[in-house]
């Protein structure tokens, strides 16, 4: 959370979102948990399926969830106490509107520093997706669309293998991806539209911790 006292996380095996209070050490359920499913609505009535990645909006009013088992990106609006589906809801690999978009086990989610875009580690499709927060329109940002491998270079020529963790840099210029099956840390530079592999002992100059991670 913005005050750094609350830590939100997915509890995938119990199909719910929880929050840890740093001050008291208590853990409580934020949303879901009664049973597995795909259902929007009030926080504790909503249903999830193996939710992993969670990211908080810069304003602190919304949580974005990689609802892995439902192949969907969900939104928890804390001020209204409601859960909605931003994009997806079926397995596959399609860009487009919220109802058209398809993911395959989206694992991690990160929010841009301006709050206008989400970046998704689409693990089963071996690529990185971008979701416009206002419209819910999904596009493929990087990776060879469903083709696993290991290759740096231009965004859509690059290859990943089951990417999981993802974070946006404070500068807004880079996206960092934990490329799980390749056992590599990759960096996407948005202005040049290129992917590189980072030496773990030498992070990009001037970058600190990012916003959002999954798994």
N, C-alpha and C positions, 0 to 999 in steps of 0.2 A: 504494500500500500504506500501512498505518498508520504505518510508519517513514519514509515519504516517499522511500524509496530505490528502489522498484520501481514502474514505470509499465506497467500492462497495457493492451493495445490490440488491436482487431480488425484483421486483415490480410485484408480482404475478397476481393481478387482471388486470393489463395492459400488461401482458405477455412480460416484458422487464427487462433488467438489467440497473441499474442506478448507478451513482457515485456522492458522496457528497464531495465537496471540503471544508475542514475544514477552510482553510485560508479565503476564500471568502464567504462561506455559500451558494454557488450555487449548484444546482443539475442539472445534464444533463444525457441524455440517452447514454448508451454505446452500447447496442445491442438490437435488436428486437423492438417490440412495435406497428408495423403497424397493425398487426392482429395476431390471435392465429393460431399456426400451428407447424409443425416440418420441418424446412428447414435450411440446412447448407449454408455457403457462407459468403459474406461480412457482417460486424457487423450489419449495419442498415437494411440490407435486410433479415437477418436471422429471423426465427420464433421460438417462444417458447410457452409453454402452462403451465401457473401457475408455473413459476420458483420461488423457495423459497431459498434454501441454496446456498451460494456463498463462495468459499475459494480461496485465492490467493497463487500461487506457491511461494516457498521460494525465487526464483530469481526475482519475481515480474513481470514476462513476460506473465503469463497465469492466467486466471480465470477459476475455475471449478464450474459448476452450476448443482445443483439438479433440473432438469427440470421435476417437479413433474407430471404435467398433461400428459407429453409425456412418462413417465416412462423411462427416459433416463438421462445419465450423459453427459453434454456438455462441450466443451472446447472453451474458447475465447482466441485466441493468439493475444495479443495486438500489437506485433511488426509487424504482417502481416495484422491485421485487419480482421481476418477470424474466423468464428465459425465452429466447427466440432463436430460430435457425437463420444464420446469415447466409450460408451457402452450402450446397451439397445435400447429402441425405441418401446417397446410393453409390455403390462401388463402380469405379470406372475411371476414365481419363478424358474429361471434357471441360473446355473453357466455356464461359458464357454467363448467363443470368443466374440468380440464386437457385432457381429450380432446375436449370440446365446443367450447372456445374457438377462434376463428379470427381471424387477423390478416392484413394486407396490407402486406408489406414494412415490418415494424417496424424503425425506424432507430436510435432512441436509447432508452436505458434509464437510470433513476435509482432509487436506493434511499432509502427514508425513513430519517430519522435513527435511529429505533428498530429499523430492520431488518425490520419486519413487513410492509411493502408495497413493491411496485415500481410505478413510473410509466413508461409506455411511450409514446413518440411513434410512433403507428401511422400511418406516412406515407401509405400507399396508401388508408387509410380516412379520412384527414383529421381524426383525432381523437386524444384522449389516453385511454389505457386504464390501469386499475389492476389489479394482480395481487396477491392475498393470498399471501404467501410460504409460510405453513403449509399452506394447502389447495390452492393453485394456481388458485383461482376467479378468473376475470377479469370485470371490469365496465367499462363505458364511463364515464369520469369527465367528459369535456368534449368538445364538438364535436357537430355535427349528423349524426353517424353516416353517413359515406360521402358527405357533401355538401360539396364544397369551397367556400370563400368566405372572407370577412373580416368578422367581426362580434364585438364585445365584448358582455358581458352575462352572463346566467345560464349556468351550465356547459353544459347540454344544448341551449341555444338559440344558443350561440356557434358561430362557424365558424373553421376553420383551413384552410390549403391546403398540404399536404405538409409537416407538421411533422417536424423532424429532431432537433435537439439538445434535450436535456431535463436539468434539474437540480433537486434538492430543496434548499430553503433550510436553513441551519443551525437556524433556529427551528422548522422543521417546519410553518410556517404557509403557505408559498408553494411553488409549482412554477413554474419558469421554462422557457419553451418557445421555441426558435428556429423561428419559423413561416416556413419556407424560401421558399416561392413567394410569400408575401405580403411578404417582406423586412421582417419585424417581429419584435420581441422581445415576447412575451406573458407575463403573470403570472397564475397561477391562485391565488386566495386560498381555502384550504380551508374556513375557518369560514363565510365568506359565500357560498361556492359561486359566485363570479363571476370573469370573465375581463376583464382590462384590457390595453391596449397600453402598454408602457413607453416613455417618451422616453429614448433611449439615453444622454443626458447626465445623467439623474436617476434612478438606481436606487432601489428601495424603501429607505426609511430603516431603518438598523439591520441590513441584510442584508449578509453577506459572500459568499465563494465557496461554491457549493453542492456537493453530492456527486453525481457521475455526469453524463455527457454523452455524446452520440452524434454521430459524424461531425463 
